[in-house]
Amino acid sequence: MIRWAVTAVALGALLASCGRATPVAVVHIVPGSSGPSYRPGVLRLSVGSEATWVNEDPRRVCTVTSAANTFGSRFLRYGQRYTLRFNAPGTYRYFCENDRTARGEVVVNP
């Protein structure tokens, strides 16, 4: 009986890890004093994780544009989202094309 219970638990853990979803972190694009703002400003992730930016500013459209020109969203209107998976470690800086004072970064650890 105990052997069966241990086997069931191990099998359940194995099956759960096979269908495990990629961790997703959310960055909120919110109204700031002079323009849009990213919250959090620095996001820390592990390799293989995804970040989703959500525009929560009803007055402005905003982008998520890589400072190194490696990724970029379209203009996001209120309620729209942009998701990106980070498959390599590093620091990824980004800004909003409408207001370059809105800046953020994603730090991806191995």
matplotlib code that plots the C-alpha trace (Angstrom):
import matplotlib.pyplot as plt

x = [0.0, 2.8, 4.8, 1.7, 1.2, 4.8, 4.7, 1.5, 3.0, 6.1, 4.1, 1.9, 5.0, 6.5, 3.3, 2.9, 6.4, 5.8, 2.9, 4.3, 3.5, 6.2, 6.3, 4.9, 5.6, 3.5, 4.7, 2.0, 2.1, 0.5, 0.0, 3.0, 3.4, 4.6, 3.8, 3.5, 5.5, 6.5, 5.8, 8.0, 10.8, 13.2, 11.9, 14.0, 13.4, 14.9, 15.8, 12.8, 10.3, 7.9, 7.1, 3.7, 3.3, -0.3, -1.2, -3.3, -3.1, -6.5, -5.1, -1.9, -0.7, 2.7, 5.3, 7.8, 10.9, 14.3, 17.1, 19.3, 16.7, 16.2, 12.4, 9.5, 5.8, 3.2, 1.6, -0.4, -3.8, -5.5, -6.0, -3.7, -0.9, 2.5, 4.3, 7.9, 9.9, 13.5, 15.6, 19.1, 20.5, 21.3, 19.9, 17.3, 16.6, 13.5, 11.5, 8.3, 8.5, 5.9, 7.8, 11.4, 11.5, 9.5, 12.2, 12.5, 14.7, 14.4, 17.3, 17.3, 19.4, 20.5]
y = [0.0, 2.5, 1.5, 2.3, 5.7, 6.7, 5.5, 7.5, 10.7, 10.3, 9.7, 12.7, 15.0, 13.7, 14.3, 17.8, 18.8, 17.6, 20.0, 22.8, 26.2, 28.8, 31.3, 34.7, 38.0, 41.1, 44.6, 47.3, 50.3, 53.0, 56.7, 58.7, 62.3, 63.3, 60.2, 56.4, 54.4, 50.7, 49.0, 47.3, 49.3, 46.3, 42.8, 39.8, 36.5, 33.1, 31.9, 30.6, 32.8, 35.2, 38.8, 40.3, 44.1, 45.4, 49.0, 50.2, 53.9, 54.9, 58.1, 57.0, 54.4, 52.9, 50.5, 48.1, 48.8, 47.3, 49.7, 47.2, 46.8, 43.1, 43.2, 45.6, 45.7, 47.5, 50.5, 49.1, 50.8, 50.6, 46.9, 45.5, 43.1, 42.2, 39.0, 38.0, 34.9, 35.4, 32.4, 33.9, 35.4, 39.1, 42.6, 43.8, 47.5, 49.0, 52.2, 53.6, 55.2, 57.8, 58.9, 57.9, 58.9, 55.7, 53.1, 49.7, 46.6, 42.9, 41.0, 37.4, 35.0, 31.5]
z = [0.0, 0.9, -2.2, -4.4, -2.7, -3.2, -6.8, -7.4, -5.9, -8.0, -11.2, -10.4, -10.0, -13.2, -15.2, -13.6, -14.7, -18.3, -18.7, -16.6, -18.0, -18.6, -15.7, -16.7, -15.1, -15.7, -16.2, -15.9, -18.1, -15.9, -16.0, -14.7, -13.8, -17.3, -19.3, -19.2, -16.6, -16.4, -13.0, -12.0, -13.6, -13.2, -13.8, -12.8, -14.5, -15.2, -18.6, -20.4, -18.6, -20.2, -19.5, -20.4, -20.6, -20.1, -21.0, -18.1, -19.1, -20.6, -22.0, -23.9, -26.3, -25.5, -27.0, -25.5, -27.7, -27.1, -26.6, -28.5, -31.4, -30.6, -29.9, -30.0, -29.6, -31.8, -30.2, -27.3, -26.6, -23.2, -22.2, -24.9, -24.1, -25.4, -24.3, -24.9, -23.8, -22.7, -23.7, -23.0, -19.9, -19.9, -19.3, -21.7, -21.6, -23.2, -23.6, -25.0, -28.5, -27.6, -24.5, -24.2, -20.6, -19.9, -19.5, -18.0, -18.0, -17.7, -16.0, -17.1, -14.9, -16.0]

ax = plt.figure().add_subplot(projection="3d")
ax.plot(x, y, z, "-o")
ax.set_aspect("equal")
plt.show()
